[in-house]
Amino acid sequence: MNKFQSLYEALANLDGFIYPNEIALNWDLLIVMYPYITGLVAGAFILASLNRVFAIKALRPTYEISLLTALSFMLVATMPLISHLGQPLRFYEMLITPHLTSAMAIFGFVYLWYLMVVLLLEIWFDYRYDMVIWSQQKKGFMKFFYKALTLWVSDTSPESRKTDEKIGYFITVIGIPSAFLLHGYVGFIFGSIKANPWWSTVMMPVIFIFSAMVSGIALVMFIYMAISYLRKQKIDMNALDTIAKYLFYILILDFTLESLDQIHRIYEADESFDILKLLVRSKLFFTFFIMQIGVGTLIPLTTLGFLQFKKPRERIRKIIYLIISICVLVGIFYMRWNVVIGGQLFSKSFYGFTSYKVNLIGGSDVSLSLLWFIVPFFILAFLLWLLPPWRKHASDF
């Protein structure tokens, strides 16, 4: 009965002429969450690299938090895709199949490279010395656990610490283009679909990369403030102001690139322009103009721009930064929504629209999407307990 009801609702919301196979969307909210979560991973890692590679010392208090945040979200980055599969138990085939001509199959190699080689190794070298010290201080199971995490390497000499820092620095340098590859690949998948004019643009991978940086930086800003509040520790306002400054700069670049893409579409005005104009003005008006551009871009841009010239009291700035971080995260989510869902709402005939209704109650796509967004925060809480940045003994980079 539910299938017939869903079909009836879909037919009732059709506009114009569409092909029969376009009535129901193939990619739902779970596919929206996939690029959203991977973007958070890439952006958080880029913020960490600003401290280690580009020597932005003001960002030192957020370095380990950025790395652990990236790892937490990376561990569940594939789960929206796996949940969306008709045969989820066969997901491992995408990770091990050497199909180098398939963008989807290549994701398996990109994911494993970024998780195993970049994130896990960098965190291991960053925490190796501290885990050795903790293994000497702890007793019982935790003593054994920390020893196992160090792979029973107990060298704490200055030479070993210098080696850890050199290798960690090298991995971070490799990780920067890897982060661009991780999320640029997602944009490449959409941008390479020539049959869909809403997706088919060479700007898509670049836009995805910069929007990922924006969302990841906003997430770390939010998490840093939340951790400081929960631990009743004073927030380093220099670090927070520096994060806001780089968020402002990258947000300008992101908005410029997206505007350039839209201006190019308007100037080119090919045969799909009329249907895309109707799409933006009707189906995507709220999500595109109000949420993505208004809440997610213009409000943060104007507010952060104002703060570059005039800084109010610390308490007011903290409230502003908290609100701005949430606005950016919401705006980037709707950017992903407009790409994934918006690209499926118009017919390839260019003469009609279908619709997509989110089932807030009883919808598996909504419940699973919320699950895979919440789980990384629990993973992060565990990692912060296991590898607390505030108890590190290693010297600054």
C-alpha positions in Angstrom: 0.0 0.0 0.0 2.9 2.4 0.8 4.4 1.8 -2.7 1.1 2.7 -4.4 0.7 5.7 -2.1 4.2 6.9 -2.9 3.6 6.4 -6.6 0.3 8.4 -6.4 2.0 11.2 -4.6 4.8 11.3 -7.2 2.4 11.4 -10.1 0.3 14.1 -8.4 3.4 16.4 -8.2 4.5 16.1 -11.8 4.7 19.2 -14.0 4.7 19.1 -17.7 6.1 16.2 -19.8 8.6 13.8 -18.3 9.8 10.3 -19.2 8.4 7.4 -17.1 11.8 6.5 -15.7 12.1 10.0 -14.3 9.1 9.9 -11.9 11.1 8.6 -8.9 14.6 9.9 -8.0 17.4 7.4 -8.0 19.5 9.3 -5.6 17.9 10.4 -2.3 19.0 12.2 0.9 21.7 9.5 1.6 23.5 10.6 -1.6 23.3 14.2 -0.4 25.0 13.2 2.8 27.8 11.4 1.1 29.5 14.5 -0.5 28.6 16.5 2.6 30.4 14.2 5.0 33.5 13.8 2.7 33.6 17.5 2.4 33.8 17.9 6.1 36.7 15.4 6.2 38.7 17.3 3.5 38.0 20.7 5.0 39.1 19.7 8.5 42.3 18.3 7.2 43.1 21.4 5.2 42.7 23.5 8.4 45.2 21.2 10.2 47.6 21.6 7.4 47.6 25.4 7.7 49.2 24.9 11.1 51.7 22.2 10.3 52.7 23.0 6.7 52.1 26.7 6.4 53.2 27.4 10.0 50.1 29.4 11.1 50.9 29.1 14.8 47.7 30.7 15.9 45.9 27.6 14.8 47.9 25.3 17.0 45.1 24.8 19.6 42.9 23.3 16.9 45.5 21.1 15.1 44.8 17.7 16.8 41.1 18.5 17.0 41.1 19.0 13.2 42.9 15.7 12.6 40.6 13.7 14.9 37.5 15.4 13.4 38.7 14.4 9.9 39.3 10.8 11.0 35.9 10.6 12.8 33.9 11.6 9.8 36.2 9.7 7.4 35.3 6.4 9.2 31.7 6.8 8.2 32.1 8.6 4.9 31.2 5.5 2.9 28.2 4.5 5.1 25.6 6.7 3.2 26.7 5.0 0.0 26.6 1.6 1.5 23.2 2.2 3.1 21.9 3.3 -0.3 23.0 0.2 -2.1 20.5 -2.5 -2.9 23.1 -5.1 -1.8 25.0 -3.4 0.9 27.0 -6.5 1.9 28.7 -6.3 -1.4 30.2 -2.9 -0.8 33.7 -4.2 -0.4 33.9 -5.0 -4.1 34.1 -1.3 -4.8 37.1 -1.1 -2.5 39.1 -4.0 -4.0 38.0 -4.1 -7.6 40.8 -2.8 -9.8 38.5 -1.1 -12.3 40.6 1.9 -13.3 38.2 3.3 -15.9 35.3 3.6 -13.4 35.1 6.7 -11.3 33.0 4.9 -8.7 35.5 2.1 -8.4 38.4 4.5 -8.1 36.7 5.9 -5.0 37.7 2.7 -3.2 41.4 3.4 -3.8 41.0 7.1 -3.0 39.2 6.3 0.3 41.7 3.6 1.4 44.7 5.9 0.5 43.3 8.8 2.5 42.2 6.8 5.5 45.2 4.4 5.8 48.1 6.4 4.5 47.2 10.0 5.2 45.0 10.2 8.3 45.9 7.2 10.4 49.6 7.5 9.7 49.7 11.2 10.5 47.8 10.8 13.7 50.0 7.8 14.7 53.3 9.8 14.2 51.7 12.8 15.9 50.7 10.8 19.0 53.4 8.1 19.1 55.6 9.7 21.7 52.6 10.6 23.8 51.2 7.1 23.6 54.5 5.7 24.8 54.4 8.1 27.9 50.8 7.2 28.5 51.6 3.5 28.3 54.1 4.0 31.1 51.7 5.9 33.2 48.6 3.7 32.8 47.9 0.3 34.4 46.0 -2.8 33.4 44.2 -2.9 30.1 44.9 0.7 29.1 48.6 0.2 29.5 48.4 -2.8 27.1 46.1 -0.9 24.8 48.5 2.1 24.5 51.4 -0.2 24.0 49.5 -2.0 21.2 48.7 1.4 19.6 52.4 2.3 19.5 53.1 -1.2 17.9 55.4 -1.8 21.0 57.8 1.0 19.9 59.0 2.6 23.1 61.7 4.9 21.8 61.3 8.4 23.3 64.7 9.8 22.4 64.9 13.4 20.9 66.1 11.8 17.6 62.9 9.6 17.4 60.7 12.7 18.1 62.4 14.6 15.3 61.9 11.6 13.0 58.2 11.5 13.9 57.8 15.2 13.1 59.6 15.0 9.8 57.6 12.0 8.7 54.4 13.6 9.9 55.2 16.8 8.1 55.8 14.8 4.9 52.5 13.0 5.2 50.7 16.3 5.8 52.2 17.7 2.6 51.0 14.6 0.7 47.7 14.8 2.4 46.9 18.3 1.0 46.6 17.2 -2.6 45.0 14.0 -1.4 42.3 16.0 0.4 41.7 17.9 -2.9 41.5 14.5 -4.7 39.2 13.0 -2.2 36.5 15.7 -2.6 37.4 16.8 -6.1 36.6 13.3 -7.2 33.1 13.6 -5.9 32.6 16.8 -7.9 34.2 15.0 -10.9 31.5 12.3 -10.7 28.7 14.9 -11.1 30.6 17.2 -13.5 31.4 14.4 -15.9 27.7 13.4 -16.4 27.3 15.1 -19.8 23.6 14.2 -20.1 22.7 16.4 -17.2 23.3 20.2 -17.8 22.8 21.0 -14.1 25.8 18.9 -13.3 28.0 18.9 -16.4 30.5 21.7 -15.8 34.3 21.6 -15.5 33.9 23.9 -12.5 32.1 21.3 -10.4 35.2 19.6 -8.9 36.7 23.0 -8.0 33.5 24.2 -6.5 33.2 21.0 -4.4 36.8 21.4 -3.2 36.3 25.0 -1.9 32.9 24.3 -0.4 34.5 21.3 1.4 37.1 23.6 2.8 34.5 26.1 4.0 32.3 23.4 5.6 35.3 21.7 7.3 36.7 24.9 8.8 33.2 25.8 10.1 32.8 22.4 11.6 36.2 22.6 13.5 35.3 26.1 14.7 32.0 24.8 16.1 33.7 21.7 17.7 36.5 23.7 19.2 34.1 26.0 20.9 31.9 23.1 22.0 34.9 21.2 23.5 36.2 24.3 25.3 32.7 25.0 26.8 32.3 21.4 27.9 35.7 21.3 29.5 35.2 24.7 31.0 38.4 25.9 29.4 39.1 29.4 28.2 38.8 29.7 24.4 41.9 30.9 22.6 40.4 33.9 20.9 43.5 34.4 18.7 42.9 30.9 17.3 39.2 31.5 16.9 39.8 34.9 15.2 42.3 33.2 12.8 39.9 30.4 11.9 37.3 33.0 11.2 39.7 35.0 9.0 40.5 31.9 6.9 36.9 30.9 6.7 36.2 34.4 5.4 38.9 34.2 2.7 37.9 30.8 1.5 34.2 31.7 1.6 35.0 34.6 -0.8 36.7 32.2 -3.2 33.9 29.7 -3.0 31.2 32.3 -3.6 33.2 33.7 -6.5 33.6 30.4 -8.2 29.9 29.5 -7.8 29.0 32.9 -9.1 31.3 32.5 -12.0 29.7 29.2 -12.9 26.2 30.7 -12.8 27.3 33.7 -14.8 28.7 31.4 -17.4 25.5 29.4 -17.6 23.5 32.6 -18.0 25.8 34.0 -20.7 26.0 30.7 -22.6 22.2 30.2 -22.4 22.2 26.9 -24.3 19.1 24.8 -25.0 18.8 23.7 -21.3 18.9 27.3 -19.9 15.1 27.8 -19.8 14.4 24.6 -17.8 17.3 25.4 -15.4 16.0 28.9 -14.9 12.6 27.5 -14.0 14.2 24.9 -11.8 16.1 27.6 -9.7 13.1 29.9 -9.6 10.5 27.3 -8.6 11.7 23.9 -7.3 14.9 25.2 -5.7 14.0 28.7 -4.8 14.0 28.1 -1.0 17.0 25.8 -0.9 19.1 27.8 -3.4 18.3 31.5 -2.8 17.3 31.4 0.9 19.4 28.6 2.4 22.4 28.2 0.2 23.0 31.8 -0.8 21.3 33.8 2.0 21.9 31.7 5.1 25.0 29.9 4.0 26.9 32.6 2.1 25.7 36.2 2.3 25.1 36.3 6.1 28.5 34.7 7.0 30.3 36.8 4.4 28.9 40.1 5.5 29.3 39.3 9.2 32.9 38.0 8.9 33.8 40.9 6.7 32.6 43.3 9.3 34.6 41.5 12.0 37.8 42.0 9.9 37.5 45.7 10.5 35.8 46.0 13.9 36.0 43.5 16.7 33.4 43.6 19.5 33.9 42.1 22.9 35.1 38.5 23.2 31.7 37.2 24.4 29.9 38.8 21.4 32.5 37.4 19.0 32.0 33.9 20.4 28.3 34.0 19.9 28.7 35.4 16.4 31.3 32.7 15.5 29.0 30.0 16.8 26.0 31.2 14.7 28.2 31.7 11.6 29.6 28.2 11.8 26.1 26.7 12.0 24.9 28.9 9.1 27.9 27.8 6.9 27.3 24.1 7.7 23.6 24.5 6.9 24.3 26.4 3.7 26.8 23.8 2.4 24.4 21.0 3.2 21.8 22.8 1.0 24.4 23.3 -1.7 24.9 19.5 -1.8 21.1 19.2 -1.8 20.7 21.5 -4.7 23.3 19.6 -6.7 22.2 16.1 -6.0 18.4 16.5 -5.7 18.1 19.5 -8.0 19.9 17.7 -10.8 17.2 15.0 -10.8 14.1 17.2 -10.6 13.9 18.3 -14.3 13.3 16.0 -17.2 15.8 15.2 -19.9 13.1 16.3 -22.3 13.5 19.9 -20.9 9.7 20.1 -20.7 8.8 19.0 -17.2 9.6 18.4 -13.5 9.3 15.7 -11.0 9.4 16.2 -7.2 11.1 14.8 -4.2 9.4 14.6 -0.8 11.4 14.0 2.4 9.5 11.6 4.7 10.4 13.1 8.1 8.5 10.4 9.9 9.2 6.8 9.0 11.6 7.6 6.1 14.6 5.3 6.0 16.6 7.9 4.1 16.1 10.6 6.8 16.8 8.3 9.7 19.9 6.8 8.2 21.2 10.2 7.1 20.8 11.5 10.6 22.4 8.4 12.0 25.5 8.8 9.8 25.8 12.4 10.6 25.6 11.9 14.4 27.8 8.8 14.7 31.0 10.7 13.8 30.5 12.9 16.9 30.4 9.9 19.1 33.6 8.6 17.4 35.2 12.0 18.0 34.2 11.9 21.6 35.9 8.5 22.0 39.0 9.6 20.2 39.3 12.8 22.3 39.1 10.5 25.4 41.7 8.1 24.0 44.0 10.7 22.5 43.3 13.9 24.4 45.1 16.9 22.7 45.3 18.7 26.0 47.5 16.0 27.5 50.1 15.9 24.8 53.7 16.1 25.7 55.1 16.5 22.2 56.5 19.9 21.2 54.8 22.2 18.8 55.6 21.9 15.1 
